[in-house]
Structure formats: C-alpha cells, structure tokens
C-alpha cells in the first residue's frame, strides 16, 4: 500500500473512480493495484503523478513508508 499516495488522494478528494478514468482501468483493478505491492506498473505510477500530483515527487508518493508532507 502506498500510504503517502493514499493521503494525497484524500487531500485532493481524488477517488478510485477518478484514477480508473485516468488509467483506463476499472475501479476494482485500480484498488487492487494500490493495495497490493508490485502490481502497479511504472507507466501507471507516472501517469498518476503527472496528472494528479505534478508538484510531488515519485519517491514521496510511492514510498512504502509513510511521510508527512
């Protein structure tokens, strides 16, 4: 699970449904990719970062440890 990403999604009120549209996936696939380590592809992570969080680093968003921003 990407705890920093989850926190930032909540801060910006971005839902799984929104990410599903961005990634052209269904909601259950997006949920599984965000909660199961190793399923999210690099291209998908880059798309989330560039379209939703251009001001935050990939390292921060997809870190496996929680950091306060």
C-alpha positions in Angstrom: 0.0 0.0 0.0 1.2 3.5 -0.9 0.3 5.4 2.3 1.6 8.8 1.0 -0.3 8.4 -2.2 -3.5 7.5 -0.3 -3.1 10.6 2.0 -2.6 12.9 -1.0 -5.6 11.4 -2.8 -7.7 12.2 0.3 -6.3 15.7 0.5 -7.3 16.4 -3.1 -10.5 14.5 -3.0 -9.4 12.2 -5.8 -11.4 8.9 -5.8 -10.6 5.5 -7.1 -13.1 6.2 -9.8 -11.1 9.2 -10.9 -7.9 7.2 -11.1 -9.7 4.5 -13.0 -10.6 7.0 -15.7 -7.1 8.4 -15.9 -5.6 4.9 -16.2 -8.4 3.4 -18.4 -9.0 0.6 -15.9 -11.9 -0.5 -13.8 -12.2 0.6 -10.2 -11.6 -2.8 -8.7 -8.3 -3.2 -10.7 -7.2 0.2 -9.5 -8.0 -0.7 -5.9 -6.1 -3.9 -6.2 -3.1 -2.2 -7.8 -3.0 0.4 -5.0 -3.2 -2.2 -2.2 -1.0 -5.0 -3.5 2.7 -4.2 -3.7 4.2 -4.9 -7.1 1.0 -4.7 -9.2 1.2 -1.0 -10.2 3.2 -0.5 -13.4 5.7 2.2 -13.7 3.8 3.9 -16.5 0.7 3.9 -14.4 2.5 5.5 -11.4 4.0 8.1 -13.8 0.5 8.9 -15.1 -0.9 9.3 -11.6 2.0 11.5 -10.6 1.9 13.8 -13.7 -1.8 14.2 -13.9 -2.7 14.4 -10.3 0.4 15.4 -8.3 2.9 17.3 -10.6 4.3 19.1 -7.6 5.1 16.0 -5.6 8.0 13.5 -6.2 7.6 9.9 -7.3 9.8 8.9 -4.3 7.4 10.5 -1.9 4.1 9.3 -3.5 5.2 5.7 -3.9 7.3 5.2 -0.9 6.5 2.2 1.2 7.0 4.2 4.4 4.6 7.0 5.5 6.0 10.5 5.4 4.3 13.7 6.4 4.1 16.3 3.7 
